[in-house]
Amino acid sequence: MVVLWTQPIETALGYIRAAFRAAVEAGDLGIACFSCNHAVTDLLTRGDPLDEVWRESERAMDFVRKAKFRDVVDIVVAQQRFIDDMRGRTAHFSTFSDAQFDEGRSRPS
């Protein structure tokens, strides 16, 4: 994860994808799930087109939901809400809310 701060983003993406593959092979779903959300973060940081980042977030969401890793599901939901906000698909720029998502109801108490 620190590579993102010290080397080109492409290098960080290569490591995070390798970490995902190794974690899946080893059966370490926690590391695999965290690798999913870090890949989305790296793509956002690199400035990839939001439609491509969205597709990566959908793959991440599919994996982490199947793994039943709630913490990372919540992280990916936040990433997807951010992506939709950046694409102008939320009620207004300062909220993640839209017709399908209520930001106020999603906050932990």
C-alpha positions as CSV (number, residue, x, y, z in Angstrom):
1,M,0.0,0.0,0.0
2,V,2.9,2.4,0.7
3,V,4.2,1.9,-2.9
4,L,1.4,4.2,-4.0
5,W,3.2,7.1,-2.2
6,T,6.8,6.2,-3.3
7,Q,6.6,4.8,-6.8
8,P,4.5,5.3,-10.0
9,I,0.9,4.4,-9.6
10,E,1.3,1.7,-12.3
11,T,3.8,-0.1,-10.0
12,A,1.4,0.1,-7.1
13,L,-1.4,-1.3,-9.2
14,G,0.8,-4.2,-10.3
15,Y,1.6,-5.0,-6.6
16,I,-2.0,-4.8,-5.5
17,R,-3.2,-7.0,-8.3
18,A,-0.4,-9.5,-7.4
19,A,-1.5,-9.3,-3.8
20,F,-5.0,-10.1,-4.8
21,R,-4.0,-13.1,-6.8
22,A,-1.7,-14.5,-4.1
23,A,-4.4,-13.9,-1.4
24,V,-7.0,-15.8,-3.5
25,E,-4.6,-18.6,-4.1
26,A,-3.7,-18.8,-0.4
27,G,-7.4,-18.5,0.7
28,D,-6.8,-15.2,2.5
29,L,-10.1,-13.5,1.8
30,G,-9.4,-10.5,4.0
31,I,-6.3,-9.5,2.1
32,A,-8.0,-10.3,-1.2
33,C,-10.9,-8.0,-0.3
34,F,-8.7,-5.2,0.9
35,S,-6.8,-5.5,-2.3
36,C,-10.0,-4.9,-4.3
37,N,-10.7,-1.6,-2.7
38,H,-7.1,-0.5,-3.0
39,A,-7.2,-1.2,-6.7
40,V,-10.1,1.2,-7.0
41,T,-8.3,3.8,-5.0
42,D,-5.2,3.5,-7.2
43,L,-7.3,3.9,-10.4
44,L,-9.0,7.0,-8.9
45,T,-5.6,8.4,-7.9
46,R,-4.2,7.8,-11.3
47,G,-7.1,9.7,-12.9
48,D,-8.5,6.9,-15.0
49,P,-11.8,7.5,-16.7
50,L,-14.6,7.2,-14.2
51,D,-16.5,4.6,-16.3
52,E,-13.5,2.3,-16.2
53,V,-13.0,2.9,-12.4
54,W,-16.7,2.1,-12.0
55,R,-16.3,-1.2,-13.7
56,E,-13.4,-2.0,-11.5
57,S,-15.5,-1.1,-8.4
58,E,-18.3,-3.4,-9.7
59,R,-15.8,-6.3,-9.9
60,A,-14.6,-5.4,-6.4
61,M,-18.1,-5.3,-5.1
62,D,-19.0,-8.6,-6.6
63,F,-16.0,-10.3,-5.0
64,V,-16.3,-8.7,-1.5
65,R,-20.1,-9.4,-1.3
66,K,-19.5,-13.1,-2.2
67,A,-16.7,-13.2,0.4
68,K,-19.2,-11.6,2.9
69,F,-16.6,-9.0,4.0
70,R,-18.8,-6.3,5.3
71,D,-16.1,-3.7,6.1
72,V,-14.8,-3.7,2.5
73,V,-18.4,-3.7,1.1
74,D,-18.9,-0.4,3.0
75,I,-15.6,1.0,1.6
76,V,-16.5,0.0,-2.0
77,V,-20.0,1.5,-1.5
78,A,-18.3,4.8,-0.5
79,Q,-16.0,4.6,-3.5
80,Q,-19.0,4.0,-5.8
81,R,-20.9,6.9,-4.3
82,F,-17.8,9.1,-4.8
83,I,-17.5,8.0,-8.4
84,D,-21.2,8.7,-9.0
85,D,-20.8,12.1,-7.4
86,M,-17.8,12.9,-9.7
87,R,-19.9,11.8,-12.7
88,G,-22.7,14.2,-11.6
89,R,-25.2,11.4,-10.8
90,T,-26.0,12.4,-7.3
91,A,-28.6,14.9,-6.1
92,H,-25.9,17.6,-5.9
93,F,-22.2,17.8,-5.6
94,S,-21.9,17.9,-1.8
95,T,-23.9,14.6,-1.2
96,F,-23.7,11.0,-2.2
97,S,-27.5,10.8,-2.1
98,D,-29.5,10.0,-5.2
99,A,-32.8,8.1,-6.1
100,Q,-31.3,4.8,-4.9
101,F,-29.1,5.9,-2.0
102,D,-29.8,8.0,1.1
103,E,-26.5,9.2,2.6
104,G,-28.2,10.2,5.8
105,R,-29.6,6.7,6.4
106,S,-26.3,5.0,5.6
107,R,-24.3,6.6,8.4
108,P,-23.5,4.5,11.5
109,S,-25.1,5.7,14.7
